[in-house]
Amino acid sequence: MHFKSFNFKILKKLIIILSFLFFVSFSFSQINYKQIKIDTTKTNNLYFKFNNNNFLKNNEYFNRFNRGETLLGYYFIPQFEYIPLKNVRINAGAFMLNFSGKDNLYKFSPFFRFNYQINSNLNLIMGNIYGSRYHKLIEPIFSNDLYLKHNNEAGLQFLYISKHLSSDLWCDWEYASLDGDSTREKMTIGNSSKYKFIDTKKFKISVLYQMILSHKGGQVNRGSYVQSIFNTAEGLEIKTNLQKLNIGIQGFYLTYNDFSPEIHYNYTYGWAIYNKLFLTYSDFKLSGGFWYSEHFIPAKGDYFFSSKSSYYRNYYEPNRNLITARIEYNKKVAKGFFVNFAYEGYYDNFNYTYDYFYKLYLIFNREFFIKKVNK
């Protein structure tokens, strides 16, 4: 059963072209609009804010592709926010990530974000960008564990917000290789776009395009090999609202390409299909998925969906077939305080194995007004 003969390549090219042609009018409904848009009534205001997530994620994995691990800890981002102009917002503070069982902070770095709202739709962000879960990428190309391990993306980002079209285009510069460095530069370029054909209170149809380009290497340390892995996902999403019950389906076609000058993996091209069904009722969400792939390797995605092992260097399986099921509970307990619990299982139809994880997040985000700065 080979889907390559189908016109998915034509669909891919069409969506890529549309994503760039319409970039000037994209919106990004996936990101909280209120969080991005600068409130002009707050000009000259100074705030103290903090974002905190206390997390437990236990990955009970026994397969040959993903290692099991337990992530218990917290991240904390205290920061000051100043709005000097009606279209400029500046955040400055610190990012701290700690895993229980470690004597020292796993990550400690300055946090700085400059948000320039070019017009009512377009935002340019430099410094610490709106990353991780804000990108709303699917697991096969962007692992959910990056929300816990790498939640301080920094670089350059364009967000455009309008009515029907949406786009988040960013560059996360993970490691800068300067003169004298022995480590390769490392960067990720991504795009998450959405076009709403139909958008009513009870029915929505959208086309989605997502891509990740992971690049390692550069001109400073020429002794290290250069690697460029490219993933795309093109999909269709249908949602319906039946009073308290929301039902939706998603269907994606994904690709993998290795554009490295020297090939280090067994496969240079791969593809996959990923279909999902989800139901939301009150604070609960149920979802199930079907995955089939040939030679697919993720650049930043979860290795559950990969044909290459993440820790056995030379272990490959050309075809993967998974069934996934997930239950999730999200509750706003009080202003700024949220509880999130989820359980997800993965059944491998070829290897007859079952893996799962469960997680608990206690999230507390608050903002406190300090003063109005008089010029």
C-alpha positions in Angstrom: 0.0 0.0 0.0 2.0 3.0 -1.3 0.5 6.5 -0.9 3.4 8.1 -2.8 1.6 7.5 -6.0 -1.3 9.7 -4.8 -1.3 13.4 -5.4 -0.1 14.2 -1.9 3.1 15.8 -3.3 0.9 18.1 -5.3 -1.1 18.9 -2.2 2.1 19.6 -0.3 3.4 22.0 -2.9 0.1 23.8 -3.1 -0.2 24.3 0.7 3.4 25.5 0.9 2.8 28.0 -1.8 -0.4 29.2 -0.2 1.3 29.5 3.2 3.7 32.0 1.8 1.4 33.8 -0.5 -1.1 34.4 2.3 1.5 35.1 4.9 0.7 38.8 4.8 -2.8 38.1 5.9 -2.4 35.2 8.3 -3.8 35.0 11.8 -2.8 32.8 14.6 -5.9 31.7 16.5 -3.9 28.9 18.0 -2.1 31.3 20.3 -4.1 33.2 22.9 -4.8 36.5 21.1 -5.2 38.4 24.4 -1.7 37.3 25.4 0.0 38.5 22.2 -1.9 41.7 21.3 -0.7 44.8 23.1 -3.4 46.6 25.1 -2.9 50.3 24.2 -4.7 51.3 27.4 -1.7 49.9 29.3 0.9 52.2 27.7 3.6 53.2 30.2 2.4 50.6 32.7 4.9 48.5 34.6 4.0 45.0 35.8 5.5 42.1 37.7 4.5 38.7 36.3 5.4 35.1 36.9 4.7 31.9 35.1 5.1 28.6 37.0 4.4 25.0 36.2 4.9 22.3 38.8 4.9 19.0 36.8 5.1 15.3 37.0 5.3 13.3 33.8 6.0 9.5 34.1 6.9 7.9 30.7 6.5 4.2 31.1 8.1 3.2 27.8 9.5 -0.2 27.1 10.0 -0.1 23.3 13.1 0.2 21.2 12.5 3.7 20.0 11.8 5.9 23.1 13.5 5.6 26.5 11.3 5.7 29.6 11.9 8.4 32.2 10.2 10.3 35.0 10.2 14.1 34.8 9.3 15.7 38.2 10.1 19.3 38.9 9.1 22.8 38.1 9.9 25.8 35.9 9.6 29.3 37.1 9.8 32.6 35.1 9.7 35.7 37.2 9.7 38.8 35.0 8.9 42.5 34.7 6.8 43.8 31.9 6.9 47.3 30.6 4.8 48.8 27.7 6.7 52.0 26.7 4.8 52.5 23.5 1.3 51.5 22.3 3.0 48.9 20.0 6.0 47.8 22.1 6.1 45.4 25.0 9.3 44.4 26.9 9.6 41.5 29.3 12.8 40.9 31.3 13.5 38.4 34.0 14.9 34.9 34.5 14.1 31.3 33.4 14.6 28.5 35.9 14.1 24.8 35.3 14.6 22.3 38.1 14.2 18.5 38.1 13.7 16.8 41.5 16.7 14.7 42.4 19.2 17.2 40.9 21.2 19.3 43.3 21.4 22.3 40.9 19.1 23.9 38.5 18.9 22.1 35.2 18.6 25.4 33.4 19.1 29.0 34.5 19.2 31.7 31.9 18.1 35.4 31.5 14.7 35.9 30.0 14.2 38.8 27.6 11.4 39.3 25.1 10.9 42.3 22.8 7.5 42.4 21.1 6.9 44.9 18.3 3.4 45.0 17.1 3.9 46.2 13.5 0.2 46.7 12.8 -3.0 45.3 14.3 -2.2 41.9 12.8 1.5 41.4 12.6 3.8 40.9 15.6 7.6 40.6 15.5 9.2 39.0 18.6 12.9 38.8 19.3 14.6 37.2 22.3 12.6 34.6 24.1 9.8 33.8 21.7 6.3 32.3 22.3 7.4 28.7 22.0 6.7 25.1 22.8 3.0 24.5 23.3 2.2 27.8 21.6 3.2 26.4 18.3 0.4 23.8 18.5 2.4 21.3 16.4 1.4 17.6 16.4 3.5 15.1 18.4 5.1 13.3 15.4 7.1 16.5 14.4 7.3 18.2 17.8 7.5 16.2 21.1 5.3 17.3 24.0 8.3 16.7 26.3 10.0 19.7 24.9 7.4 21.8 26.9 9.2 20.5 30.0 12.8 20.2 28.8 13.1 23.2 26.4 10.5 25.8 27.3 12.9 28.8 26.8 13.1 29.0 23.0 14.9 32.1 21.9 15.4 33.7 18.5 13.1 35.4 16.0 9.3 35.0 15.5 6.6 36.4 13.3 2.9 36.1 14.4 0.1 37.3 12.2 -3.5 37.5 13.5 -6.5 38.0 11.3 -9.9 36.4 10.8 -9.5 33.3 8.6 -5.8 32.6 8.0 -3.1 32.0 10.6 0.6 31.6 10.8 3.4 31.3 13.4 6.8 31.5 11.7 9.9 31.2 14.0 13.6 30.4 14.4 14.7 28.9 17.6 18.5 29.4 17.9 19.3 26.7 20.3 23.1 26.9 20.3 25.3 29.7 18.7 28.7 28.5 17.6 31.1 31.3 17.8 34.7 31.5 16.8 36.7 29.0 18.8 33.7 26.9 19.8 34.0 23.1 19.3 30.2 22.5 19.4 28.1 22.7 16.3 25.6 25.5 15.9 22.0 24.2 16.4 18.8 25.8 15.2 15.2 25.0 14.5 13.0 26.8 11.9 9.3 26.1 12.1 5.9 27.2 10.7 2.4 26.4 11.9 -0.4 27.7 9.7 -4.2 27.4 9.6 -6.8 28.5 7.1 -10.5 28.4 8.1 -12.8 27.7 5.2 -15.9 27.6 7.4 -16.0 29.2 10.8 -19.4 29.3 12.5 -20.4 28.7 16.1 -21.4 25.1 15.4 -19.2 24.1 12.6 -15.6 24.7 11.5 -13.4 23.3 8.7 -9.7 24.2 8.5 -6.7 23.3 6.4 -3.4 23.0 8.4 0.2 23.2 7.4 3.1 22.5 9.8 6.8 22.1 9.2 10.0 21.8 11.2 13.6 22.1 9.9 16.3 21.1 12.3 19.8 22.1 11.4 23.1 21.2 13.1 26.5 22.5 11.9 28.0 25.7 10.5 31.1 27.4 9.3 32.9 27.8 12.6 33.7 24.2 13.4 34.1 22.7 9.9 35.3 19.4 11.4 31.8 18.4 12.4 29.3 17.1 10.0 26.3 19.1 8.9 22.8 17.7 9.4 19.5 19.1 8.1 16.3 17.2 8.8 13.0 18.5 7.4 9.4 17.4 8.4 6.1 18.6 7.1 2.5 17.9 8.0 -0.5 18.9 5.9 -3.9 18.2 7.2 -7.6 18.8 7.3 -9.6 19.6 10.6 -13.3 19.4 11.1 -15.0 20.5 14.3 -18.6 20.6 15.4 -20.2 22.0 18.6 -23.2 20.1 20.0 -24.0 22.3 23.0 -21.7 21.0 25.7 -20.1 18.4 23.5 -17.4 19.2 21.0 -16.4 16.6 18.4 -13.5 16.9 15.9 -11.4 14.9 13.5 -8.0 15.6 12.0 -6.2 13.9 9.1 -2.5 14.6 8.3 -0.1 13.5 5.6 3.5 13.9 6.8 6.9 13.7 5.1 10.5 13.4 6.2 13.5 14.5 4.1 17.2 14.4 5.0 18.9 17.3 3.2 22.3 16.7 4.9 25.4 16.9 2.6 26.5 13.6 4.2 23.9 11.0 5.0 24.1 9.4 8.4 20.6 7.7 8.6 19.4 4.6 6.6 16.6 6.6 5.0 16.6 10.0 3.3 12.9 10.2 2.6 9.8 8.9 4.4 6.1 9.6 4.8 3.2 8.9 7.2 -0.5 9.3 7.7 -1.9 10.3 11.1 -5.7 10.5 11.8 -7.2 11.7 15.1 -10.7 11.8 16.6 -11.3 13.9 19.7 -14.3 14.7 21.9 -14.5 17.4 24.5 -17.1 17.6 27.3 -16.8 20.2 30.0 -13.3 19.8 31.5 -12.6 16.4 29.9 -11.2 15.5 26.5 -11.0 12.1 24.9 -8.9 11.4 21.8 -7.8 8.5 19.7 -5.3 8.2 16.8 -4.1 6.0 14.0 -0.5 6.2 12.7 1.1 4.4 9.7 4.5 5.3 8.3 7.3 4.2 6.0 10.8 5.4 6.7 9.6 8.4 8.7 12.2 10.0 11.1 11.2 13.1 13.2 13.4 16.1 13.4 12.0 17.2 16.8 9.1 14.9 17.2 8.3 12.0 19.5 10.3 8.9 18.6 7.2 6.7 19.1 6.4 7.6 15.5 9.9 7.1 14.2 11.5 4.3 12.0 14.8 5.0 13.8 15.5 4.4 17.5 16.5 7.4 19.6 19.0 5.4 21.6 20.0 2.2 19.6 22.2 3.9 17.0 21.7 1.3 14.2 18.2 0.0 15.0 15.5 0.8 12.3 12.1 -0.5 11.4 10.9 0.6 8.0 7.2 0.6 8.8 5.4 1.7 12.0 1.8 1.3 12.9 0.4 2.7 16.1 -3.0 3.1 17.8 -3.1 5.9 20.4 -5.7 6.7 23.1 -5.8 9.7 25.5 -7.9 11.1 28.3 -7.2 14.6 29.6 -8.7 16.8 32.4 -8.2 20.6 32.4 -9.6 22.7 35.2 -9.4 26.4 36.0 -9.4 26.3 39.8 -9.0 30.0 40.4 -7.7 33.1 38.7 -4.3 32.2 37.2 -4.4 28.6 38.7 -5.0 25.6 36.4 -4.8 21.8 36.9 -4.1 19.5 34.0 -4.0 15.7 34.1 -3.6 13.3 31.2 -3.1 9.6 30.5 -2.1 8.4 27.0 -1.4 4.9 25.7 0.4 3.7 22.6 -0.2 0.3 21.1 2.3 -1.0 18.5 0.4 -3.1 16.0 3.6 -4.6 14.5 5.5 -5.4 17.8 2.5 -6.0 20.0 3.7 -3.7 22.7 1.9 -1.2 24.9 3.5 1.9 26.3 1.9 4.8 28.2 2.5 8.0 30.2 0.6 10.0 32.7 1.2 13.6 33.7 0.0 16.1 36.3 0.6 19.9 35.9 -0.2 22.5 38.5 0.1 25.8 36.6 0.1 29.3 38.2 0.4 32.4 36.1 -0.3 35.9 37.5 0.3 39.5 36.7 0.6 42.4 39.2 0.4 46.1 38.4 3.3 48.1 39.9 3.0 51.6 38.6 2.5 53.9 35.7 5.8 55.3 34.5 5.5 59.0 33.9 7.7 60.4 31.1 
